[in-house]
């Protein structure tokens, strides 16, 4: 699609047992900037033996780390906060070069990492147990949280380091050790993340970094008998495969998966606020968020006015290389994702959809750019209204009532995030109760999570576990009941 330009090469090796390692003949893959086609660097492809070495190192380190006092474990995260701040610009730039999101978003993501480290360090003081009234005299009964062992953290490319921080920091505070498998598209960002943790002088083996293909690395982590818990963010299809493979060894598994999120706009809504929330939810990160809005379900009486406002805001967005000032929409992460978006838009047109904005590549730019796209005349059961696209495509669905809107909202296999714009307390509260979604936003977009608030989805958007808050410890620990007769 575009010419590849040789630049200074960054090299990402594996990090096992406190050392950056490679073996003779180690295979490497190239990382390309989706905005320009330039080489960002190369990253190692782990062998199955190297995955086993990483798990062994984590398992060996577990006993000592488990018995390290929680305030001491928290001190490493507190040190990391300062180090992430010092390398914030560097890490953000590499993220933008690897996956394309605009620099302001990448900088914000590093801020999320820092906030997560601070939050989880504090939560270490709140890993409370319970004392239960005993049924017999001279007996004390208590329950305590215990870590599980080796935690495999498998993360996607759209949030290269924020997702890692949610999983890794909760695992560490709980007393687990970690083997991290990041998405290959952002392996060099992962390297910097681990370099910072290394600089805190974490004990060897507590955190290990394994890069390479999901089919090899991810499969081995799912099969490995010494991995006790998997925390995964990615597609529903891959999550199902991991769950099936992990079941053979009775691993605990936390899945944060896809979404088909909707913004419901009722006829009494503030349409300016609704349009702003819709555009930000649909096109931030080029629509490559599990919480991105890909459907607008709007009452017919205000549909034309709403669409006009959404189109105006969308057309004002500046598209380009995320490293350039003022850019609001970057490229898609790779050529496969670009083709996926094109396929879905083509299907929408065949099924009767009408493009009112976008609908094509950005021809004057050389990367994997696609115009933010708005399609109306979409029916609730159309492909574009049912399947996750993971790109800058928004479907407009007209309805005649709140009841119809909620039925359409809940009429997919997913249940991650729902937004509703209304001035009615009645409908706002009904939506909060009736949305089959792990996240519900009233008069806000679909993608606006806060630290300390449980994050996760229902139905095919997840398997019931939550992260971003202390609820992550329900995944990262198990309960032990202790009876003491005195």
Secondary structure, 3 states (H helix, E strand, C coil): CCCCCCCCCEEECEEECCEEECCCCCEEEEEECCCCCCEEEEEEECCHHHHHHHHHHHHHHHHHHHCCCHHHHHHHHHHHHHHHHHCHHHHHHHHHHHHCCCHHHHHHHHHHHHHHHHHHHHHHHHCCCEEECCCCCCEEEEEEEEECCEEEEECCCCCCCHHHHHHHHHHHHHCCEEEEECCHHHHHHHHHHHHHHHHCCCCCCCEEECCCCHHHHHHHHHHCCCEEEEEEECCHHHHHHHHHHHHHHCCEEEEECCCCEEEEECCCCCHHHHHHHHHHHHHHHHHCCCCCEEEEEEEHHHHHHHHHHHHHHHHCCCECCCCCCCCCECCCCCHHHHHHHHHHHHHHHHCCCEEEECCCECCCCCCCCECCEEEECCCCCCHHHHCCCCCCEEEEEEECCHHHHHHHHCCCCEECEEEEECCCHHHHHHHHHHCCCCEEEECCCCCCCCCCCCECCEECCECCCCECCHHHHHHHEEEEEEEEEC
